[in-house]
Amino acid sequence: MCRTFQRGRIFECVQLDSLRFEQIDVRQLSIKNAHAKTCRWLLRKSEYLNWLDSTKLSEHHGFLWIKGKPGTGKSTLIKFAYVNARKTMTDKVLLSFFFNARGEDLEKSTIGTYRSLLLQLLERLPALQSVFDTLGFSASSTGADHQWSVEALKTLLEDVILSLGGSSVVCFIDALDECAEEQIRDMIAFFERIGELALSSGIRFQVCFSSRHYPHITIKHGLDLVLEGQEGHMQDITNYLESELKVGHSKIAQQVRSELQQKASGIFMWVVLVVGILNKEHDRGRIHALRRRLQEIPGDLHELFRDILTRDSHDRAELVLCIQWVLFAKQPLSSEQLYFAILSGVEPDAVSVWDPGDITRDVVKKFILNSSKGLTEITTSKLPKVQFIHESVRDFLLKEDGLSNVWSDLGSNLEGQSHERLKQCCLNYMSVDVSTALEIPESLPKASTPQAADIRKAVDGSFPFLEYATNNVLHHANAAEAGGISQKHFLQTFPLPRWVWLDNLFEKREVRRHSASVSLLYILGERNMPDLIGVYPHPILGLKVENERYGCPMFAAMATGSKQAVKVLLKGLAVQPIQGRSYEGNPHDYYEECNQTKIGRDFTFSKRRTVFSYAAEFGYKRIVSSVLENGNVEVDSKDQYGQTP
């Protein structure tokens, strides 16, 4: 991977590691391989052949854009093209990225795209790894935890591509519509520029995009291929039905195949779901009812989702909660996490230590399949997660108001109510007696010790949902408050000592653990929970020094880059009447003063100094004036260096 001179070996490995991320190939791996006898038509299409024709690069600048409606099978087609290219284009460097709106942030952003493409390029062409040093990205500044910016990644990628020389690069990028439109527009403009520079330099750089028709983004040079109406695409559906619709070859069966193909209107996802429904009818011996059942099934993909969700009312509570978790979880859950997340909501008394001998992974898989009515799947990646079978399911539930239409009792405040429910699930799971079950001492060993690591591993194995519940109970409460569901009672009754113990248990860095006396406001500032801070009963306490790393809640928010929390805490100072007066200034102006340039993650509050001393040094005028107006401050007190405020 790092085949360069010995002195630079470790450095360049570290720099490559800064580009990696865990979910880098999750979406590609979760896309099923093309069914036998499907997709091969693409290899014969004039648009595809012209895209590969080097003599026509000046016409299309190396760009092919495949477009189609939701569910037509674009991702399967792109994966087929990429896999085929790996077999046939052995003289080219092949790259791919599959956007995933259901995944983590890096899976649905252009930062993730650029990191992935750069990593693939530099691993395949190790001689180009010197680009890091050439552009000033030293190993010391680009460790594994380096936070890359879009512009830095674009600079690197441009330099690498323009250094290709005789190497040819072919890139496949799927599902552009699953990333924010502004990011995609910027990426297209960037690739167009690279295309022009590569063409003028005699470098072969080709990109195949795929997306829905909307949003439409104009590209100056390039080829378009629209899936709807393609004879090969319709034949793919015919071939799939012949193979997968297992209802025999009677006259009725042939009529069903013909009517199903006509009703599908080229939407492959619809075909796959309907084939499953009709196969079940056939297995029940209901061959006579197949045509009637097909006629009952809505022809529209979104209406089909509605039909699947409402056809029966079995285990409705599990279904609703399962959908809410997949929609609104802070990050995708594993199958075991989702199993216990649902259980903690519908049967909290049944939650206990997970015994994989009793509740096997196969049991968990069946439970989730049943709970979601088949609308979720488990990804085939190193860390498998549960996601919807297709992005069109999420579109139906959120963009088309499918969730509130299907279950009207959720009301119009869908997101707020959902986060309230998920918060309660987290609270329920946090109440499980972990220490007794696993014999964990009340006084935890140091976070970095092997004993602490063993405890974390044991807890994760026995209580798979506990770390998520601990890390995100406040997130869901904050989102519920933002959605109009009052959290005042929650703040008054929150089991802070219990939460602190659990959070310390999972924390791998001793310096980031909290004392038993930490205030909830400090935690809210540090975790960036602005909506909860907004209803906290005493926001003026944001400057009260505690026995914590960052001193007071305000500094905790600044140190962790919790910008929204800083704003609300400053506003709390601004609206507090002080000695018969109220502050008339603009909190935003003071927020600009306190913009994290002076206090960062490495900041540690010295007990030999005061909030007033730090605020004076850093020029935080609002904090200085607030402390002065409250009195009880020694303006001439000296710090350890003999300096006064």
C-alpha positions as CSV (number, residue, x, y, z in Angstrom):
1,M,0.0,0.0,0.0
2,C,2.9,2.4,0.8
3,R,5.5,1.2,-1.7
4,T,7.9,4.2,-1.5
5,F,11.3,4.8,0.0
6,Q,11.7,3.6,3.5
7,R,11.9,7.0,5.2
8,G,8.5,8.0,3.9
9,R,6.8,4.7,4.4
10,I,5.1,5.4,7.8
11,F,4.3,9.0,7.0
12,E,2.4,8.1,3.8
13,C,0.5,5.2,5.5
14,V,-0.7,7.7,8.2
15,Q,-1.8,10.1,5.5
16,L,-3.8,7.5,3.7
17,D,-5.4,6.4,6.9
18,S,-6.7,10.0,7.3
19,L,-8.8,9.4,4.2
20,R,-10.4,6.1,5.3
21,F,-13.7,5.8,7.1
22,E,-15.6,2.8,8.4
23,Q,-18.6,3.0,6.0
24,I,-16.5,3.7,2.9
25,D,-18.0,0.8,0.8
26,V,-21.2,0.0,2.8
27,R,-23.6,1.1,0.1
28,Q,-21.9,-0.7,-2.8
29,L,-21.7,-3.9,-0.8
30,S,-25.5,-3.7,0.1
31,I,-26.6,-3.4,-3.5
32,K,-27.5,-6.8,-4.8
33,N,-25.6,-8.0,-7.8
34,A,-27.5,-7.8,-11.1
35,H,-29.8,-10.7,-11.7
36,A,-28.6,-13.2,-14.3
37,K,-29.4,-12.1,-17.9
38,T,-30.0,-8.5,-16.8
39,C,-28.1,-5.2,-17.4
40,R,-25.9,-6.6,-20.2
41,W,-27.8,-4.4,-22.7
42,L,-25.9,-1.4,-21.3
43,L,-22.6,-2.7,-22.7
44,R,-24.1,-2.5,-26.2
45,K,-25.7,0.9,-26.0
46,S,-24.3,3.6,-28.2
47,E,-24.1,6.1,-25.4
48,Y,-22.0,3.8,-23.3
49,L,-19.7,2.8,-26.2
50,N,-19.2,6.5,-27.2
51,W,-18.4,7.3,-23.6
52,L,-15.6,4.7,-23.6
53,D,-14.4,5.8,-27.1
54,S,-11.2,7.8,-26.6
55,T,-11.5,9.4,-30.0
56,K,-14.8,11.1,-28.8
57,L,-13.5,12.6,-25.6
58,S,-13.5,16.1,-27.1
59,E,-17.3,15.7,-27.6
60,H,-18.3,14.5,-24.1
61,H,-15.2,15.4,-22.0
62,G,-15.4,11.9,-20.4
63,F,-18.9,12.2,-18.8
64,L,-21.9,9.8,-19.0
65,W,-25.0,10.5,-16.9
66,I,-27.5,7.7,-16.4
67,K,-30.9,8.9,-15.2
68,G,-34.1,7.2,-14.1
69,K,-37.1,7.4,-11.9
70,P,-36.9,6.1,-8.2
71,G,-36.7,2.3,-8.1
72,T,-35.8,1.7,-11.7
73,G,-32.6,-0.1,-10.8
74,K,-30.0,2.6,-11.4
75,S,-27.7,1.5,-8.6
76,T,-27.8,-2.1,-9.7
77,L,-26.9,-1.0,-13.2
78,I,-24.0,1.1,-12.0
79,K,-22.7,-1.7,-9.9
80,F,-23.0,-4.1,-12.8
81,A,-21.0,-1.6,-15.0
82,Y,-18.3,-1.2,-12.4
83,V,-17.9,-4.9,-11.7
84,N,-17.8,-5.6,-15.5
85,A,-15.2,-2.8,-16.0
86,R,-13.0,-4.4,-13.3
87,K,-13.0,-7.6,-15.4
88,T,-12.5,-6.0,-18.8
89,M,-10.7,-2.8,-18.3
90,T,-7.6,-4.2,-16.7
91,D,-5.4,-1.5,-18.1
92,K,-7.3,1.3,-16.4
93,V,-7.6,2.6,-12.8
94,L,-11.2,2.0,-11.7
95,L,-12.8,4.0,-8.9
96,S,-16.3,4.0,-7.5
97,F,-18.5,5.8,-4.9
98,F,-22.1,5.0,-4.1
99,F,-23.9,7.8,-2.2
100,N,-26.2,6.5,0.6
101,A,-28.8,8.9,2.1
102,R,-29.6,6.2,4.7
103,G,-26.1,6.0,6.0
104,E,-23.6,8.1,8.0
105,D,-22.7,11.7,7.1
106,L,-19.6,10.7,5.1
107,E,-21.7,8.3,3.0
108,K,-24.0,11.1,1.8
109,S,-21.5,14.0,1.4
110,T,-19.0,15.0,-1.2
111,I,-16.3,15.0,1.5
112,G,-16.9,11.3,1.8
113,T,-16.8,11.0,-2.1
114,Y,-13.4,12.9,-2.4
115,R,-11.9,10.9,0.5
116,S,-12.9,7.6,-1.0
117,L,-11.8,8.5,-4.6
118,L,-8.4,9.8,-3.4
119,L,-7.8,6.7,-1.2
120,Q,-8.6,4.4,-4.1
121,L,-6.4,6.4,-6.5
122,L,-3.4,6.6,-4.2
123,E,-3.6,2.9,-3.2
124,R,-3.6,1.9,-6.9
125,L,-0.9,4.4,-7.9
126,P,1.4,4.6,-4.8
127,A,3.9,6.7,-6.7
128,L,1.4,9.6,-6.5
129,Q,1.3,9.5,-2.7
130,S,4.1,12.2,-2.7
131,V,1.3,14.7,-3.5
132,F,0.7,15.0,0.3
133,D,4.2,16.5,0.8
134,T,4.1,18.5,-2.4
135,L,1.0,20.3,-1.3
136,G,2.1,20.7,2.3
137,F,0.0,18.0,3.9
138,S,2.7,16.5,6.2
139,A,2.2,13.4,8.3
140,S,2.2,15.4,11.5
141,S,-0.7,17.5,10.2
142,T,-2.8,14.7,8.6
143,G,-3.1,11.9,11.2
144,A,-5.9,9.4,11.3
145,D,-8.2,11.8,13.0
146,H,-7.5,14.7,10.6
147,Q,-10.6,16.8,9.7
148,W,-10.5,17.3,6.0
149,S,-12.1,20.2,4.3
150,V,-13.8,20.0,0.9
151,E,-11.4,22.5,-0.7
152,A,-8.3,20.7,0.6
153,L,-9.6,17.4,-0.8
154,K,-10.4,19.0,-4.2
155,T,-6.9,20.4,-4.4
156,L,-5.4,17.0,-3.7
157,L,-7.7,15.2,-6.1
158,E,-7.0,17.7,-8.9
159,D,-3.3,17.5,-8.4
160,V,-3.4,13.6,-8.4
161,I,-5.5,13.4,-11.6
162,L,-3.4,15.9,-13.4
163,S,-0.3,13.9,-12.5
164,L,-1.7,10.6,-14.0
165,G,0.5,10.8,-17.1
166,G,-0.2,7.7,-19.1
167,S,-2.6,6.2,-16.6
168,S,-6.3,6.2,-17.4
169,V,-9.0,6.6,-14.7
170,V,-12.6,5.5,-15.0
171,C,-14.9,6.5,-12.2
172,F,-18.5,5.3,-11.3
173,I,-20.5,7.6,-9.0
174,D,-24.0,6.4,-8.1
175,A,-27.1,8.2,-6.6
176,L,-26.1,11.8,-6.8
177,D,-29.6,12.7,-5.6
178,E,-28.9,11.2,-2.2
179,C,-26.5,14.0,-1.4
180,A,-27.4,17.7,-0.7
181,E,-28.0,19.5,-4.0
182,E,-25.6,22.4,-3.3
183,Q,-22.8,19.9,-2.7
184,I,-23.5,18.0,-5.9
185,R,-23.7,21.2,-8.0
186,D,-20.2,22.1,-6.6
187,M,-18.9,18.6,-7.3
188,I,-20.2,18.6,-10.9
189,A,-18.6,22.0,-11.5
190,F,-15.3,20.7,-10.1
191,F,-15.4,17.5,-12.2
192,E,-16.2,19.6,-15.3
193,R,-13.2,21.7,-14.7
194,I,-11.0,18.6,-14.1
195,G,-12.4,17.2,-17.3
196,E,-11.3,20.2,-19.3
197,L,-7.9,20.3,-17.8
198,A,-7.4,16.5,-18.3
199,L,-8.5,16.8,-21.9
200,S,-6.1,19.7,-22.7
201,S,-3.3,17.7,-21.0
202,G,-4.0,14.5,-22.9
203,I,-5.1,12.6,-19.7
204,R,-7.9,10.1,-19.8
205,F,-10.4,10.8,-17.0
206,Q,-13.9,9.5,-17.4
207,V,-16.9,9.6,-15.0
208,C,-20.2,7.7,-15.1
209,F,-22.9,9.3,-12.9
210,S,-26.3,8.1,-12.0
211,S,-29.2,9.9,-10.4
212,R,-32.9,10.6,-10.5
213,H,-34.2,13.2,-13.0
214,Y,-34.6,15.7,-10.2
215,P,-32.9,17.9,-9.3
216,H,-31.8,18.7,-12.8
217,I,-28.2,19.9,-13.1
218,T,-26.9,21.1,-16.5
219,I,-23.6,19.8,-17.6
220,K,-21.8,21.6,-20.5
221,H,-20.3,18.5,-22.1
222,G,-21.5,14.9,-21.6
223,L,-23.8,12.0,-22.7
224,D,-27.2,11.3,-21.2
225,L,-28.9,7.8,-20.9
226,V,-32.5,7.7,-19.6
227,L,-33.6,4.3,-18.3
228,E,-37.3,4.7,-19.0
229,G,-38.4,3.3,-22.3
230,Q,-35.1,1.4,-22.9
231,E,-35.8,-1.8,-24.6
232,G,-33.0,-3.6,-22.7
233,H,-34.4,-2.3,-19.4
234,M,-37.9,-3.7,-20.2
235,Q,-36.3,-7.0,-21.2
236,D,-34.5,-7.1,-17.9
237,I,-37.9,-7.1,-16.1
238,T,-39.1,-9.8,-18.4
239,N,-36.1,-12.0,-17.6
240,Y,-36.5,-11.3,-13.9
241,L,-40.2,-12.4,-14.0
242,E,-39.4,-15.5,-15.9
243,S,-36.8,-16.5,-13.3
244,E,-38.3,-15.2,-10.0
245,L,-42.1,-15.3,-10.3
246,K,-42.6,-18.9,-9.3
247,V,-46.2,-19.4,-10.1
248,G,-45.8,-22.1,-12.8
249,H,-46.4,-21.8,-16.5
250,S,-50.2,-22.2,-16.7
251,K,-52.4,-19.9,-18.8
252,I,-53.2,-17.9,-15.7
253,A,-49.5,-17.6,-14.8
254,Q,-48.6,-16.2,-18.2
255,Q,-51.4,-13.7,-18.0
256,V,-50.1,-12.6,-14.6
257,R,-46.6,-12.1,-15.9
258,S,-47.9,-10.1,-18.8
259,E,-50.1,-7.9,-16.7
260,L,-47.4,-7.4,-14.0
261,Q,-44.9,-6.2,-16.6
262,Q,-47.4,-3.8,-18.0
263,K,-48.4,-2.4,-14.6
264,A,-44.7,-2.0,-13.5
265,S,-44.0,0.9,-15.9
266,G,-40.3,0.1,-15.7
267,I,-40.0,0.4,-11.9
268,F,-37.8,-2.6,-10.9
269,M,-38.3,-2.1,-7.2
270,W,-42.1,-2.4,-7.6
271,V,-41.6,-5.6,-9.6
272,V,-39.4,-7.1,-6.9
273,L,-41.9,-6.3,-4.1
274,V,-44.9,-7.6,-6.1
275,V,-43.1,-10.8,-7.1
276,G,-42.7,-11.6,-3.4
277,I,-46.3,-10.9,-2.6
278,L,-47.6,-13.1,-5.5
279,N,-45.2,-15.9,-4.7
280,K,-46.7,-16.1,-1.2
281,E,-50.2,-16.3,-2.7
282,H,-49.1,-19.1,-4.9
283,D,-47.4,-21.0,-2.0
284,R,-50.7,-20.9,-0.2
285,G,-52.4,-22.7,-3.1
286,R,-54.2,-19.6,-4.2
287,I,-53.4,-19.7,-7.9
288,H,-57.0,-18.8,-8.7
289,A,-56.6,-15.5,-6.8
290,L,-53.3,-14.3,-8.4
291,R,-54.9,-12.0,-11.0
292,R,-57.3,-10.5,-8.5
293,R,-54.5,-9.9,-6.0
294,L,-52.3,-8.3,-8.7
295,Q,-55.2,-6.0,-9.6
296,E,-55.6,-5.0,-5.9
297,I,-51.9,-4.0,-5.7
298,P,-51.4,-0.3,-6.4
299,G,-49.3,0.4,-9.5
300,D,-47.6,3.4,-7.9
301,L,-44.5,2.5,-5.8
302,H,-45.5,4.8,-2.9
303,E,-49.0,3.5,-2.8
304,L,-47.5,0.0,-2.7
305,F,-45.6,1.0,0.4
306,R,-48.8,2.2,1.9
307,D,-50.5,-1.1,1.1
308,I,-47.7,-3.1,2.7
309,L,-47.8,-1.0,5.9
310,T,-51.6,-1.1,6.3
311,R,-52.7,-4.4,4.9
312,D,-52.8,-6.0,8.4
313,S,-52.7,-4.7,11.9
314,H,-50.5,-7.5,13.4
315,D,-47.8,-6.1,15.8
316,R,-48.6,-2.5,14.8
317,A,-46.7,-1.0,17.8
318,E,-43.6,-2.8,16.7
319,L,-44.0,-1.7,13.1
320,V,-44.4,2.0,14.0
321,L,-41.5,2.0,16.4
322,C,-39.3,0.1,14.0
323,I,-40.0,2.6,11.2
324,Q,-39.4,5.5,13.7
325,W,-36.0,4.1,14.7
326,V,-34.8,3.6,11.1
327,L,-36.0,7.1,10.2
328,F,-34.8,9.1,13.2
329,A,-31.9,7.3,14.8
330,K,-28.8,9.5,15.2
331,Q,-26.9,6.9,13.2
332,P,-27.9,3.6,11.6
333,L,-28.3,0.8,14.1
334,S,-27.1,-2.8,14.0
335,S,-29.7,-5.5,14.0
336,E,-29.1,-6.3,17.6
337,Q,-29.3,-2.7,18.6
338,L,-32.6,-2.2,16.7
339,Y,-34.0,-5.4,18.3
340,F,-33.5,-4.1,21.8
341,A,-34.4,-0.6,20.9
342,I,-37.8,-1.8,19.8
343,L,-38.2,-4.2,22.7
344,S,-37.4,-1.4,25.2
345,G,-40.3,0.6,23.7
346,V,-43.0,-2.1,23.3
347,E,-42.0,-4.6,26.1
348,P,-39.5,-2.8,28.5
349,D,-40.0,-5.5,31.2
350,A,-38.7,-8.1,28.8
351,V,-35.3,-6.3,28.4
352,S,-32.4,-8.1,30.1
353,V,-29.0,-9.5,29.3
354,W,-28.7,-10.6,25.7
355,D,-28.1,-14.4,25.5
356,P,-27.2,-15.2,21.8
357,G,-28.0,-18.8,22.6
358,D,-31.6,-18.0,23.2
359,I,-32.1,-14.9,21.0
360,T,-29.9,-16.0,18.0
361,R,-29.0,-13.6,15.2
362,D,-31.4,-15.5,13.0
363,V,-34.2,-14.7,15.5
364,V,-33.2,-11.1,15.5
365,K,-33.2,-11.0,11.7
366,K,-36.6,-12.5,11.5
367,F,-38.0,-10.1,14.2
368,I,-36.8,-7.1,12.2
369,L,-38.1,-8.4,8.9
370,N,-41.5,-8.9,10.5
371,S,-41.4,-5.6,12.4
372,S,-40.7,-3.6,9.2
373,K,-43.0,-5.7,7.0
374,G,-40.0,-6.4,4.8
375,L,-39.2,-2.7,4.1
376,T,-35.8,-2.9,5.8
377,E,-32.6,-4.9,5.1
378,I,-29.4,-5.6,6.9
379,T,-26.3,-4.3,5.0
380,T,-23.6,-6.8,4.0
381,S,-20.6,-4.8,5.4
382,K,-18.0,-5.2,8.1
383,L,-20.3,-3.5,10.6
384,P,-23.8,-4.5,9.3
385,K,-26.5,-1.9,9.9
386,V,-30.3,-1.9,9.3
387,Q,-31.6,0.4,6.6
388,F,-34.6,0.8,4.3
389,I,-34.6,-1.5,1.2
390,H,-34.6,1.6,-1.0
391,E,-34.4,5.4,-0.6
392,S,-37.9,5.7,-2.1
393,V,-39.2,4.2,1.2
394,R,-37.8,7.1,3.1
395,D,-39.2,9.5,0.5
396,F,-42.7,8.0,0.9
397,L,-42.6,8.2,4.7
398,L,-41.2,11.7,5.0
399,K,-41.4,13.7,1.8
400,E,-44.8,12.4,0.9
401,D,-46.1,12.5,4.5
402,G,-46.6,8.7,4.3
403,L,-46.0,8.1,8.0
404,S,-48.5,10.6,9.2
405,N,-51.1,9.5,6.5
406,V,-50.7,5.9,7.4
407,W,-50.8,6.4,11.1
408,S,-52.8,9.6,11.6
409,D,-52.7,9.2,15.4
410,L,-49.1,10.4,15.3
411,G,-50.5,13.8,14.5
412,S,-48.9,16.5,12.4
413,N,-45.9,16.7,14.7
414,L,-44.3,13.6,13.4
415,E,-40.7,14.2,14.0
416,G,-41.1,15.7,17.5
417,Q,-43.4,12.8,18.6
418,S,-41.0,10.3,17.1
419,H,-37.9,11.7,19.0
420,E,-40.0,11.7,22.2
421,R,-40.7,8.0,21.7
422,L,-37.1,7.2,20.9
423,K,-35.9,9.2,24.0
424,Q,-38.2,7.1,26.2
425,C,-36.8,3.9,24.7
426,C,-33.3,5.1,25.6
427,L,-34.4,5.9,29.2
428,N,-36.0,2.5,29.6
429,Y,-32.9,0.7,28.4
430,M,-30.6,2.8,30.6
431,S,-32.5,1.6,33.6
432,V,-31.4,-2.0,33.2
433,D,-29.1,-3.1,36.1
434,V,-25.8,-3.6,34.2
435,S,-23.5,-3.6,37.2
436,T,-25.2,-6.5,39.0
437,A,-25.6,-8.6,35.9
438,L,-22.0,-8.2,34.9
439,E,-20.5,-7.6,38.4
440,I,-19.1,-4.2,37.5
441,P,-17.8,-2.1,40.4
442,E,-19.3,1.2,41.2
443,S,-15.8,2.8,41.1
444,L,-14.7,2.2,37.5
445,P,-11.1,1.5,36.5
446,K,-9.2,4.2,34.5
447,A,-10.6,4.5,31.1
448,S,-7.4,3.6,29.2
449,T,-6.7,0.4,31.2
450,P,-7.2,-3.2,29.8
451,Q,-9.8,-3.7,32.7
452,A,-11.9,-0.8,31.4
453,A,-11.7,-2.1,27.8
454,D,-12.8,-5.6,29.0
455,I,-15.8,-4.0,30.8
456,R,-16.8,-2.0,27.7
457,K,-16.6,-5.2,25.6
458,A,-18.6,-7.2,28.1
459,V,-21.3,-4.5,28.3
460,D,-21.5,-4.2,24.5
461,G,-21.9,-7.9,24.1
462,S,-24.6,-8.3,26.8
463,F,-26.4,-5.0,26.3
464,P,-26.0,-4.1,22.6
465,F,-28.2,-1.0,22.7
466,L,-26.8,0.6,25.9
467,E,-24.0,2.7,24.4
468,Y,-26.3,4.2,21.8
469,A,-29.0,4.8,24.5
470,T,-26.5,6.6,26.8
471,N,-24.9,8.6,24.0
472,N,-28.1,9.7,22.4
473,V,-30.9,10.0,25.0
474,L,-30.1,13.8,25.3
475,H,-30.0,14.1,21.5
476,H,-33.5,12.7,21.1
477,A,-34.8,14.9,24.0
478,N,-33.2,17.9,22.3
479,A,-34.8,17.0,19.0
480,A,-38.2,16.5,20.7
481,E,-38.0,19.9,22.3
482,A,-37.1,21.4,18.9
483,G,-40.2,19.7,17.6
484,G,-42.5,21.3,20.1
485,I,-42.6,18.5,22.7
486,S,-41.8,20.1,26.1
487,Q,-38.8,18.6,27.9
488,K,-39.1,20.6,31.2
489,H,-40.3,17.6,33.2
490,F,-37.6,15.4,31.5
491,L,-34.9,17.9,32.7
492,Q,-36.3,17.9,36.2
493,T,-36.4,14.1,36.5
494,F,-33.4,13.1,34.3
495,P,-31.3,10.4,36.1
496,L,-28.0,12.3,35.9
497,P,-25.9,10.2,38.3
498,R,-26.9,7.1,36.4
499,W,-26.1,8.7,33.1
500,V,-22.7,10.0,34.2
501,W,-21.7,6.5,35.4
502,L,-22.8,4.9,32.1
503,D,-21.1,7.6,30.1
504,N,-17.9,7.2,32.0
505,L,-18.1,3.5,31.5
506,F,-18.1,3.9,27.7
507,E,-15.6,6.7,27.6
508,K,-12.2,5.6,26.3
509,R,-10.3,8.7,27.4
510,E,-10.0,9.4,31.1
511,V,-9.7,13.2,30.5
512,R,-13.2,13.2,29.0
513,R,-14.9,11.5,31.9
514,H,-17.0,13.6,34.3
515,S,-17.1,13.9,38.0
516,A,-20.1,12.7,40.0
517,S,-21.0,16.4,40.8
518,V,-21.2,17.6,37.2
519,S,-24.3,19.6,36.4
520,L,-26.7,18.7,33.7
521,L,-26.2,22.2,32.2
522,Y,-22.5,21.4,31.8
523,I,-23.3,18.2,29.9
524,L,-25.9,20.1,27.7
525,G,-23.3,22.7,26.8
526,E,-20.6,20.1,26.1
527,R,-23.0,18.0,24.0
528,N,-24.4,20.9,22.1
529,M,-28.1,20.7,23.2
530,P,-29.3,24.2,22.5
531,D,-33.1,23.5,22.7
532,L,-32.7,21.8,26.1
533,I,-30.5,24.7,27.4
534,G,-33.3,27.0,26.2
535,V,-35.7,25.5,28.7
536,Y,-33.1,24.8,31.5
537,P,-34.4,26.6,34.6
538,H,-31.2,28.5,35.4
539,P,-29.2,29.4,32.3
540,I,-27.2,32.1,34.2
541,L,-25.3,29.1,35.8
542,G,-23.5,28.8,32.5
543,L,-20.6,30.7,34.1
544,K,-20.5,28.7,37.3
545,V,-17.1,26.9,37.7
546,E,-17.4,23.1,38.3
547,N,-15.0,20.4,39.0
548,E,-14.7,19.6,35.3
549,R,-12.0,19.8,32.6
550,Y,-13.4,22.9,31.0
551,G,-14.5,24.7,34.2
552,C,-18.0,26.1,33.4
553,P,-20.7,25.0,31.0
554,M,-20.0,28.0,28.7
555,F,-16.3,27.0,28.2
556,A,-17.4,23.4,27.8
557,A,-19.6,24.4,24.9
558,M,-16.8,26.5,23.4
559,A,-14.1,23.8,23.8
560,T,-16.2,21.2,22.0
561,G,-17.2,23.6,19.1
562,S,-20.9,23.5,20.3
563,K,-21.8,26.7,18.5
564,Q,-25.6,26.6,19.0
565,A,-25.1,25.9,22.7
566,V,-22.8,28.9,23.0
567,K,-25.4,31.1,21.4
568,V,-28.1,30.0,23.8
569,L,-25.9,30.3,26.8
570,L,-24.9,33.8,25.8
571,K,-28.5,34.6,25.3
572,G,-29.2,33.3,28.8
573,L,-26.8,35.8,30.1
574,A,-28.2,38.6,28.0
575,V,-31.8,38.2,29.2
576,Q,-31.1,37.8,32.9
577,P,-32.0,41.0,34.8
578,I,-28.8,42.1,36.6
579,Q,-29.1,44.6,39.5
580,G,-32.3,46.1,38.1
581,R,-31.1,46.3,34.5
582,S,-31.5,44.1,31.4
583,Y,-29.0,43.7,28.6
584,E,-29.9,45.3,25.3
585,G,-27.2,44.1,23.1
586,N,-27.3,41.5,20.3
587,P,-26.3,38.0,21.6
588,H,-25.1,37.2,18.0
589,D,-22.4,39.9,18.3
590,Y,-21.0,38.3,21.4
591,Y,-21.2,34.9,19.9
592,E,-18.9,36.2,17.1
593,E,-16.4,37.1,19.9
594,C,-16.6,33.6,21.4
595,N,-16.1,31.7,18.1
596,Q,-13.9,28.9,19.4
597,T,-10.7,30.5,18.2
598,K,-9.3,30.8,21.8
599,I,-10.8,27.7,23.5
600,G,-10.5,24.3,21.9
601,R,-10.6,20.6,22.8
602,D,-7.1,20.8,24.3
603,F,-8.2,23.6,26.7
604,T,-8.1,22.8,30.5
605,F,-9.5,25.2,33.0
606,S,-6.9,26.1,35.7
607,K,-8.2,26.2,39.3
608,R,-5.7,29.0,39.9
609,R,-7.6,31.3,37.5
610,T,-11.2,32.5,37.2
611,V,-13.8,32.7,34.4
612,F,-13.3,36.5,34.7
613,S,-9.6,36.1,34.1
614,Y,-10.0,33.9,31.0
615,A,-12.8,36.1,29.6
616,A,-10.6,39.2,30.0
617,E,-7.6,37.5,28.3
618,F,-9.7,36.2,25.4
619,G,-11.7,39.5,25.0
620,Y,-15.1,38.0,25.7
621,K,-16.8,41.3,26.5
622,R,-20.3,39.9,27.3
623,I,-18.9,37.4,29.8
624,V,-16.7,40.1,31.4
625,S,-19.6,42.5,31.8
626,S,-21.8,39.8,33.1
627,V,-19.3,38.8,35.8
628,L,-18.7,42.5,36.7
629,E,-22.4,43.3,37.0
630,N,-23.0,40.3,39.3
631,G,-20.3,41.6,41.6
632,N,-18.2,39.3,44.0
633,V,-15.2,39.5,41.7
634,E,-11.6,40.5,42.5
635,V,-10.5,42.5,39.4
636,D,-6.9,42.7,40.7
637,S,-6.5,39.0,41.6
638,K,-3.4,37.5,40.0
639,D,-3.1,34.2,38.2
640,Q,-0.1,31.8,38.4
641,Y,1.9,34.1,36.1
642,G,1.2,37.2,38.3
643,Q,-1.2,38.7,35.7
644,T,-4.5,40.4,36.7
645,P,-7.6,40.4,34.5
